[in-house]
């Protein structure tokens, strides 16, 4: 068996028997490429008592104070961090946290002053960073790769990789002058997302969006001439028609001013139109529904 044959067999097995390989296309790759923080234990104390510690593992918490250990292999040192109402809590991206965002098992770094009058190693913390907190505010732009309406999410291809975006019930989605909240109905595969902002969770690879702004080509709204096939015979007094173009059905709106002509531009009525006729028409799409076209002139090319 040649090496080429072996390679083809492996690729075939991956395609037929490894569904997980396809499932991974729906997982963000941004988080995989990001550098993890250094959580190794470290203590630095100046001659004046200013202290910096890193790699502090929380074992217990009591209000705004945290008790834990610094580990160097099998050796450890018990340390306590004393916080107060002025202590700044931050994630590793310098964004503010709440006390509830620090839990047992988290790794912290802190800066402050040694607590006087005690034999244990205690620090009055001025600033505490939670190195284990894997969420931060992010902004991305890119192209919509796929949409999962059941999960209210879509995959976005960015220059840094793919990211899964979840649109919750309070997230705003804008496209042109249209705006919705908590839905994906304005988005389509291939859309250019100019900006999506939210909180990115590296543990799940999901961006919880607060707002999404998608590009809308206003050129689509300019009046132009189209050609298609009449999808249904119009009923008497009809003010709307249906036509197909490139496999998609469009809604054609007529008004009292709409001109109806033959191929040679002779006036006729819609009563002479039947399903399957080849037609051309001039009009402008509606931004609220680009599949709806307001018609100024329509011609039956079969008459």
N, C-alpha and C positions, 0 to 999 in steps of 0.2 A: 504494500500500500504506500503510495507516494505521500509526501508531506502536503501536497496540494489537496489530495483526496481526504486526508485526515482533517485538514482545515475546513473543508466543505461539510464534512460530517458534524464537526463541532458546531458550526454555524447553524446547521439544520436542527440539531438537538436544542440549541438555545431558542430557536424560533418556535419549535413545536412543543417542547417540554418544559420550558422555564418561563411561565407567565410572570414571575416576579421581575424578570428583566424588563418587561413592558411596564409593569407597575411603577418601576423606579423613574419613568419619565414624568410621573406626576409628583415627584418630590423635589423640593428646592435644592439647588446645588450651591447657592450663595453661602450657606452656613458651613459647608464642607471646606470652603477655601479660606475661611477666616481664621486668623491666628488666635490660639487660646491664650489666656492670661497666665503669667508665671505665678504658681501658687506654692512655690517652695518656701520653707520657713526661713525667716530672716528677722534679726533684731538689730536696730541701730539706736544707741543712746548717746547723746552728746554730753559734754562736761556740765552743761547747764540743766540737764534732766529732760531735754526735748527727746521724744522717743518716736521711732517709726518701727512698726512691726508688719510683717506680711506672712501669709501662709497660716493664719490663725483659723483653726477649725472650731466652729461653735458646738459646744457640748450642752450648754444650758443657757437660757435667756430669762431675765427677770426685768420686766419693764424696759427701760432704755439701756440696761447693762447686759453684757454678754460674757459668759465664762467658757473657756475652752483651752486648747492646747496647741503648742507648736511642736511639730515632729521633725526629727532628723533620724531617719531610720527607725530603730527601736527606742531611741531616746526621745523624751518629750519634756516640755516645760509647761506647767500650768500658768495661764495668764488670764487676767480679767480686764475687760474694757468697760470703763465707766462712762456712760453717756448721760446727757441732760437735754433740756429743751433747746439748747443752742448747738448741739452736735449735728453736724451736717452728714446726712446719709446719702451716698451716691452709688450708682452702679459703676462698672469699669469704663463706661463711656461718658462719665461726668454728668449724668442725668440724675435728678433727685429721686430718692426712694422714700417709702414710708417704713416705719418700724416693722410692720407686718411682712415686709419684703425680705426680711432677714430671718432665716429659720435654722433650726438645729441641723448640723451637717454642712452648712455653707462655709465657704472659705472667705476670710476677710483680710483686708489690710487697713491699717489705722495710723493716724498721726496725732500726737498730743503731748502731754507732760506726764512724767512719773507721778503716781499718787504718793504723797508724803505721809510719813508716820505709819507705814505698814511694812511687814516683812515679806509679803508676797509681791510678785511682779504684777503691778496694776498700773493701768494707764488711764488718765483722764482724757478721753478721746475728743478731739476737736473735729476731726473728719474720719468717717468710716466708709470704706468702699467694699461693696459686696462683689467679690470676684466671681461668685457662682451665679449671679443673676444674669441670665442669658437673654434678656429683652432690652431693646432700645428703640428709639424712634428712628425710622429710616425713610428715605424717599427714593423711589425708583422710576425709571421710564423704560419703555421697550415696546414689544409687539405681543399681542394676545395670541398664544399658541393653541390653547384649548379652553373650553368652558364647561364646568360641571354645575348645572343649575340645581341639582339635588343637594349639593354641598354648598351652594352659593359661593363658589370660588372659581378662579381662573388661573392658568399658568401664564406667566409673563417671561418672555425671553429678553434679557438685558445684556449689556456688554460684559457684565461680570458673571453671568450665568443665568439660570432660571430661578424664579421665585414663585411660590404659591401664594396667591392673594385671596384672602377671605373677605367677603363683603357682608358685614353684619347688618342688622336692622336699622342702625343709625348712620351707616356710611352713605355719603353723598356721591352720586355718580353723575358727571356732567359730560355732555357731548354736544358741541355747538351751543345753541341756546336752550337745548333740552336738558332737564335735570330730573333725576329720580333719587329716592332714598331707599336703601336696603334691597335693591334688585339689580339684576344683570341684564335687563331687557334692552338697554341701549347699546350693549357691547356685542361684538361679533368677532369671530376668529379672523385674525389679520389686522384688526384695528391697531392703530398706533396710540399708545398711552403716553401722553405728554408728562403726566405726573401722577404717582400714587403714593400717598403718605399714610403712615400708620406705625404700629408697634411690631417689630420683627422679633419672633421667638426662635432662637437658634436651636432649641431642643426639639421643636416640631418642624422647623423650616417654613413657618407660615407667617406672612405679614397680615396682621389684623388691620384692615384699611379703615382710615377715617374719612378719606375722600379720594376719588378717582377722577381724573380729567383726561378724556379721550379726544383725539383729533377728529374733527369733522371737516370734510372737503366742501367748502361753500360753493365750489365750482359745479357740484352736482345739482345745485339749485338754479343754475342759469338755464333759461329757455333754450331748447334745441330740438332738432328733428330726430324722431325715432322711427324704427320699422319693426313690425311684429306681425303676429297672427291673431285674428279675432278668436277669442277663447269660447265665446257663447253668442248665439243670435240675440240681438237686443230686443227687449220687449217694447210694445208701443209706448211712446212717451218717455223712453228711458233717458235718464240723466247721467248714467254711468255705464261704462263698457269694461270688459275684461280682455286683456291681450297678453300673450306670452312672448317674451324675448329672452333668448339664450336659456330656455328652460325655466324661467321664472315668470310668475303671473303678476301682472301689474293692473292697478285700478285706474281707469281713465275717467276723469270727471269732466262733464260737458256743461256748458251754460247756454243761455239764449243767444249769446254772441258767437258761439262756436260755429265755424264754417265747415260744412260737409261737402266734399267734392269727389269727383271721379278721378281716374288717373290723369285725364286731360284737363282737370280743374274745372269741370262743369258742375254746378250745384245739383245735389241730390238730397234725398232724405235717408235717415237711418233705416227705414223700412226695407231698403234694398240690400242691407248688410246681412250676411249669414255667417254662422260659425265656420271657421277655416279660411275666411277671406284674408288676403294679404293686405295690410294697411300701413300707412305712414301717418305720423301725427307730429304736431309741433306744440310744445308746452313746457311747463316747469314743474319739477318735483316739489313735493311738500317736505319741509325739514322734519316735521313731526312724524312723517311716514314716507320715506323716500321711494316706496313702491307705489305711491299715489301720485299721479301726474295730472295737472290741470291743463286741459286741452284748449288751444285756440283754433287750430285747424286740423282736420282729419281727412285723409283721402283713402278711398278704396282702390287699391292698385289692380284689382281684378275686374273693375268696371270701366 
